[in-house]
Amino acid sequence: MTRTPRKALIIGAGIAGPATAIFLKRAGIEAAIYEAWPYATGIGGGLQIAPNGMHVLAELGLAEQMIRRGAVAESFDFHARNGTRLGSINRNMRERFGQPAVSMSRAALNEELVDMAWSSCVAVHFEKRLACIEDRADRPIVAHFTDGSSAEGDFLIGADGVHSAVRQHVVPDGPKPFNTGLIGFGGFAPRAVLEDAAIGPRIEATFGQSGFFGYGYCSPDPDQGVMWWSTQPSQGLDAATYRAMSQAALRRHLHDFHAGWHDPIARIIDAADNIGVTDTLDVATLPIWSRGRTLLLGDAAHATSPHAGQGASLALEDALRLARLMREHGELRATFETFEAERRPRVERVVALARRNGSNKREFSAAGAWIRDRMLQLLIPFASKGMDWMYAYNPAALTSPRERSDLHYRRAA
C-alpha cells in the first residue's frame, strides 16, 4: 500500500458519497460512485444542516444555493404540549459561527450534490448493490455487485449509511443497527399552514407526556415549504407496520397521539402531504473504521440517531477531512489511521449527545413530564452554551497537523 492511490470506489450516493467524490476529485484522485437504488428525486423528509456542515457546503460552493433552496433557522424554540415556552437554543448562529443553520429537504441537498458530482466528471452508477469486496495484495481492490458486474480501484469508501454493506466487510462480526424504540413520522406541508402561527425563521419543537413534534419552514416552495416531524414510542409496532397503513389511517393516528397539543400541530397534520414513517435506528460503537484498503465514513462508521440534528453535517465533515488527509498523506494506512484518530472523539461525543436527547422523547408519567418541562426551562440556557463546541467546528479551516491534534476537537471538554 505504498503506491499513491489514484482511484476511489465509493459505495453510496446519499450525502457522504457525492461530497467525498467531489473533494477527492479536487485532491487529484479519481472517484466513481455506486448506489444500490435507482436514481430518484424527491426522496426523504426535511433536515437541518448546522453551521459546521454549512462550512463544508461553502467549501463545495453550495452554501448560498442551499440557503436559497432552504430556509435559515434563526433559533430552535421548545414548548410544552399546551404551548408554554420552555426555552430557546441556537440563536444568532451566523454571527457566532460564521454560517447559519439551514433547514431544507434532504432531496434538495442530495440532488445538488449528485449534480455537482456529475459536473465534476465523477461517474455515478445507480442500481449497483454491493455483493462483496475483494482486497488482495498487489492487485486492485474489487467491488462485486449483485447484478454480476464489478469495479476496480485503489481503495474503497463505504458511505452507504446505517445499513452499510461495506461495514460487513470491515467488521464482519461487528454491531448491527438496532431499534431505539422510537418511531419517526414526518413530511412536508404548505407554507400557508404556518401563516397564522407567525413563527418566523424559527424551528418550533414540542414535548408531550409521550413523544415530540417539530416543525418549521424549509424552503420557499408554497406547497411543501414546511417540514414537520413526530417522534413517538413504538408501542410494539415497527415502521413497516405503519407504512402499510393508508395515509388517512396515519393521519388519524397522528391526530390521536397529538390530541390536545397546541396550535398549529393539528393543522399541520391535516395539511401533511405523503406522510413518511421510519424506525429510529442506532449502531453501537465500531471497534475499527477501516480494514485494508476499505474505509467507512458517515453513518456507515458512526451512525447517530437524529436527536442532535448532526447526521448529515458529520457526514459532510468526514468527506472534507478525508480528502484533505488524502492530499497530505497519500499513503492509505497513514491516512485511514489519522482520519479515525481525528474524527472518532468528536463524532462519539455527538452520538452520545443524540442518545441523551432522545431520552426526553420517551413516555413519562404526568408528574414526570411536568418535572421534565421544569428542568428543561432551567437547563436549556446552559445546554445551549454547552453545544457551542459542536457548531464552532470548521473542518475547512483545519489544515495543519497541529490543528488536527488540538484537544478541542480530539476529546470531550
C-alpha positions in Angstrom: 0.0 0.0 0.0 2.9 2.3 -0.7 1.7 3.4 -4.2 -0.1 6.7 -4.2 -3.8 5.8 -4.7 -5.4 7.3 -7.8 -8.9 5.9 -7.9 -11.6 5.5 -5.2 -14.7 3.3 -5.4 -17.4 5.0 -3.3 -20.4 2.9 -2.2 -23.5 5.1 -1.6 -24.9 8.2 -3.3 -26.6 9.8 -0.4 -24.9 12.8 1.2 -21.4 11.5 2.2 -20.8 9.7 -1.1 -21.1 12.5 -3.6 -19.4 15.0 -1.3 -16.5 12.7 -0.8 -16.2 12.1 -4.5 -16.1 15.8 -5.3 -13.5 16.6 -2.7 -11.3 13.6 -3.8 -11.6 14.8 -7.4 -10.3 18.2 -6.3 -7.4 16.5 -4.5 -6.4 14.8 -7.8 -8.0 11.4 -7.1 -10.5 9.9 -9.5 -13.7 8.6 -7.9 -16.7 6.5 -9.0 -19.9 6.2 -7.0 -22.1 3.1 -6.9 -25.6 3.3 -5.4 -27.8 0.4 -4.7 -31.1 2.1 -5.5 -32.4 3.5 -8.8 -31.9 7.2 -9.4 -34.9 9.2 -8.0 -35.7 12.7 -6.9 -38.0 14.0 -4.1 -37.0 11.2 -1.7 -36.8 11.8 2.0 -38.0 14.3 4.5 -36.6 17.5 5.9 -33.3 18.0 7.7 -31.2 20.8 9.1 -27.6 21.5 8.2 -25.9 23.1 11.2 -23.1 25.7 10.8 -20.4 23.1 10.9 -22.0 21.3 8.0 -22.7 24.6 6.2 -18.9 25.4 6.3 -18.4 22.2 4.2 -21.2 23.2 1.8 -19.5 26.6 1.5 -16.2 24.8 0.6 -18.1 22.9 -2.1 -19.6 26.1 -3.4 -23.2 25.1 -2.4 -23.9 27.1 0.8 -25.7 30.0 -0.9 -27.6 27.7 -3.2 -28.9 25.7 -0.3 -29.8 28.9 1.6 -31.9 29.9 -1.4 -33.5 26.5 -1.7 -33.9 26.1 2.0 -34.7 28.4 5.0 -32.4 29.9 7.5 -33.4 28.9 11.1 -32.5 31.7 13.5 -33.4 29.7 16.6 -34.8 26.4 17.9 -37.6 27.0 20.4 -39.1 24.4 22.8 -42.6 24.2 24.1 -44.8 22.1 26.4 -47.8 20.4 24.8 -50.1 23.3 26.0 -47.9 25.8 24.2 -45.9 27.1 27.3 -42.5 28.2 26.1 -39.7 26.2 27.7 -36.7 27.9 26.2 -34.7 28.6 23.0 -31.3 27.5 21.6 -29.2 28.0 18.5 -29.7 31.8 18.3 -27.5 34.0 16.1 -25.7 31.1 14.6 -24.4 33.0 11.6 -22.9 35.7 13.7 -21.4 33.3 16.3 -20.1 30.6 14.0 -19.7 32.1 10.5 -22.6 30.2 8.9 -26.3 29.9 9.7 -28.3 26.7 10.4 -30.3 26.0 7.3 -33.4 23.8 7.1 -34.0 22.0 3.8 -35.4 18.9 2.2 -33.0 16.0 2.1 -33.9 15.5 -1.6 -32.8 19.1 -2.5 -29.4 18.6 -0.9 -28.9 15.2 -2.4 -29.9 16.4 -5.9 -27.4 19.3 -5.7 -24.6 17.0 -4.6 -25.2 14.4 -7.3 -25.5 17.1 -9.9 -22.2 18.6 -8.8 -20.6 15.2 -8.8 -21.7 14.6 -12.4 -20.5 18.1 -13.4 -17.1 17.3 -11.7 -16.8 14.3 -14.1 -17.5 11.8 -11.3 -19.1 8.6 -12.7 -22.3 7.9 -10.7 -23.8 4.4 -11.2 -27.3 3.5 -9.9 -28.8 0.1 -9.2 -25.4 -1.3 -8.2 -26.0 -3.2 -5.0 -22.7 -4.3 -3.4 -22.3 -8.1 -3.0 -18.8 -8.4 -1.7 -15.3 -6.7 -1.7 -12.2 -8.5 -2.9 -9.0 -7.0 -1.4 -5.8 -8.9 -2.4 -2.3 -7.7 -2.1 -0.7 -6.3 -5.2 -4.0 -6.2 -7.1 -6.7 -3.5 -7.4 -9.4 -3.7 -4.8 -12.6 -5.0 -6.5 -16.3 -4.3 -5.6 -18.6 -7.1 -6.9 -22.3 -6.2 -7.4 -25.4 -8.4 -7.3 -26.0 -7.9 -11.0 -22.8 -9.7 -11.8 -20.7 -6.6 -12.6 -17.6 -5.4 -10.8 -15.4 -2.4 -10.5 -11.7 -1.9 -9.7 -9.9 0.8 -7.8 -7.1 1.7 -5.5 -9.3 2.0 -2.4 -12.9 1.8 -1.4 -15.1 4.1 0.7 -18.2 2.9 2.5 -20.6 5.8 2.5 -23.7 3.6 2.4 -25.4 4.6 5.6 -26.8 2.9 8.7 -27.5 -0.4 6.9 -24.0 -0.3 5.4 -23.0 -3.4 3.3 -19.4 -2.2 3.4 -19.5 -2.3 7.2 -19.9 -6.1 7.0 -16.5 -6.3 5.2 -14.7 -4.0 7.6 -16.2 -5.5 10.8 -17.7 -8.9 9.8 -18.9 -9.7 13.3 -19.5 -6.2 14.4 -22.6 -4.4 15.8 -25.7 -4.3 13.7 -28.3 -1.5 13.6 -30.8 -1.7 16.4 -34.2 -0.1 17.0 -34.1 2.6 19.7 -37.8 2.1 20.5 -38.9 5.3 18.8 -40.8 5.7 15.5 -40.4 8.8 13.3 -43.2 10.2 11.3 -42.6 13.2 9.0 -43.1 15.0 5.8 -44.0 18.4 4.3 -46.9 20.8 4.4 -47.8 24.1 2.6 -46.3 27.3 3.9 -49.8 28.7 4.4 -50.3 26.4 7.3 -47.9 28.5 9.4 -49.1 31.9 8.3 -51.3 32.4 11.3 -48.7 30.9 13.7 -46.3 33.7 12.9 -43.3 31.6 13.9 -40.9 33.5 11.6 -37.5 32.0 10.8 -37.6 29.5 13.8 -37.9 25.8 14.3 -40.6 25.1 16.9 -40.5 21.8 18.9 -42.9 20.5 21.5 -42.5 17.8 24.2 -45.6 15.9 25.3 -46.1 13.5 28.1 -45.0 11.0 25.4 -43.2 11.9 22.2 -42.2 15.1 20.4 -43.4 17.2 17.5 -41.3 19.7 15.5 -42.0 22.0 12.5 -40.6 25.0 10.7 -40.0 26.5 7.2 -37.7 24.5 5.0 -38.0 26.1 1.5 -39.8 28.9 -0.4 -42.0 26.3 -2.1 -45.6 27.3 -1.3 -46.8 23.7 -1.5 -44.0 21.9 0.5 -42.3 24.7 2.3 -42.9 23.5 5.8 -41.2 20.4 7.2 -42.6 18.6 10.3 -41.8 15.5 12.3 -43.3 13.5 15.1 -41.2 11.2 17.3 -43.1 8.6 19.3 -42.5 5.5 21.4 -43.0 2.5 19.1 -45.6 0.8 21.4 -44.7 -2.6 19.9 -45.2 -1.6 16.3 -42.4 -1.1 13.8 -42.2 1.4 10.9 -43.1 -1.3 8.3 -46.4 -1.8 10.1 -47.2 1.9 10.0 -46.0 2.2 6.3 -48.6 -0.5 5.4 -51.4 1.8 6.6 -53.2 4.3 4.3 -52.4 8.0 4.5 -55.8 8.5 6.1 -55.0 6.0 8.8 -51.6 7.5 9.5 -53.3 11.0 9.8 -55.8 9.6 12.3 -53.1 8.0 14.3 -51.1 11.3 14.4 -54.3 13.2 15.5 -55.0 10.7 18.2 -51.4 10.7 19.5 -51.1 14.5 19.5 -54.7 15.2 20.7 -54.8 18.4 22.8 -51.4 19.6 21.7 -51.1 23.3 21.0 -51.9 25.0 17.6 -50.8 24.7 14.8 -49.9 21.0 15.3 -53.4 19.7 14.4 -53.5 21.9 11.3 -50.1 20.7 10.2 -51.2 17.1 10.4 -54.3 17.9 8.4 -52.2 19.6 5.7 -49.4 17.0 5.7 -48.6 15.5 2.3 -47.3 12.0 1.8 -46.6 11.1 5.5 -43.4 9.0 5.8 -42.5 6.6 8.6 -39.1 5.4 9.8 -37.6 3.4 12.6 -35.2 5.4 14.7 -32.0 3.3 14.5 -28.7 3.4 16.2 -25.4 1.4 15.9 -23.1 0.6 18.8 -19.5 2.0 18.5 -17.4 0.2 16.0 -14.0 -1.1 17.1 -12.4 0.0 13.8 -13.4 2.1 10.8 -11.1 0.6 8.2 -9.7 -2.7 7.0 -7.0 -3.0 4.4 -7.9 -0.6 1.6 -11.5 0.0 2.8 -12.7 2.9 5.0 -16.1 3.7 6.5 -17.4 7.2 6.9 -20.7 9.0 7.7 -23.4 6.8 9.2 -21.6 3.7 8.0 -18.9 4.4 10.5 -20.7 6.3 13.3 -24.5 6.2 12.8 -26.2 8.7 15.0 -29.9 9.0 16.0 -31.5 12.2 14.7 -31.9 13.8 18.1 -28.9 16.1 17.8 -29.6 17.1 14.1 -26.0 16.3 13.2 -26.0 13.2 11.0 -25.7 15.0 7.6 -23.3 17.6 9.0 -21.0 14.9 10.4 -21.0 13.1 7.0 -20.1 16.3 5.2 -17.2 16.9 7.7 -15.9 13.4 7.1 -15.9 14.0 3.3 -13.8 17.1 3.5 -11.4 15.9 6.2 -10.7 12.6 4.3 -9.9 14.4 1.1 -7.6 16.8 2.8 -5.8 14.0 4.5 -5.5 12.0 1.3 -3.9 15.0 -0.3 -1.4 15.4 2.6 -0.5 11.8 3.2 -1.1 9.9 0.0 -0.4 6.5 1.7 -3.6 4.8 2.7 -2.8 3.2 6.1 -1.5 6.5 7.5 -4.4 8.4 6.1 -7.0 6.0 7.4 -5.4 5.9 10.8 -5.2 9.6 11.1 -8.7 10.1 9.8 -10.1 7.8 12.5 -7.9 9.2 15.3 -9.1 12.7 14.4 -12.8 12.1 13.8 -13.7 9.4 16.4 -13.6 11.5 19.6 -15.7 14.2 18.0 -18.4 12.0 16.4 -18.7 9.8 19.5 -19.4 12.9 21.6 -22.1 13.9 19.2 -23.6 10.4 19.2 -23.7 10.4 23.0 -25.5 13.8 23.0 -28.1 12.5 20.5 -28.8 9.5 22.7 -29.3 11.7 25.7 -31.6 14.0 23.8 -33.7 11.0 22.6 -34.4 10.0 26.2 -36.6 13.2 26.6 -39.0 11.9 23.9 -40.0 8.7 25.6 -43.1 8.2 27.7 -43.4 9.9 31.1 -46.0 9.9 33.7 -47.9 13.2 34.0 -45.8 14.1 37.0 -42.6 13.0 35.3 -43.5 15.2 32.2 -44.1 18.2 34.4 -40.8 17.8 36.2 -39.0 17.3 32.8 -40.5 20.5 31.5 -39.5 22.5 34.6 -36.0 21.0 34.3 -35.8 22.0 30.6 -36.8 25.6 31.5 -33.9 25.7 33.9 -31.3 23.8 31.8 -31.9 24.9 28.2 -29.9 28.2 28.6 -26.9 26.2 29.9 -27.4 23.4 27.4 -27.3 26.0 24.5 -23.9 27.3 25.6 -22.7 23.7 26.1 -23.3 22.9 22.4 -21.1 25.6 21.0 -18.2 23.1 20.6 -20.4 21.2 18.1 -21.3 24.1 15.9 -18.0 26.0 16.1 -16.0 23.2 14.4 -15.0 24.3 10.9 -13.3 21.4 9.1 -12.4 23.7 6.2 -10.1 25.6 8.5 -8.2 22.6 9.8 -5.2 22.1 7.6 -2.1 21.7 9.8 -1.1 18.7 11.9 -1.0 20.9 14.9 -4.6 22.0 14.4 -5.7 18.4 13.8 -4.3 17.3 17.1 -5.9 20.2 19.1 -7.6 18.7 22.1 -10.6 20.9 21.5 -11.5 18.5 18.6 -10.0 15.3 19.9 -11.6 14.8 23.2 -14.6 15.9 25.2 -14.2 19.0 27.4 
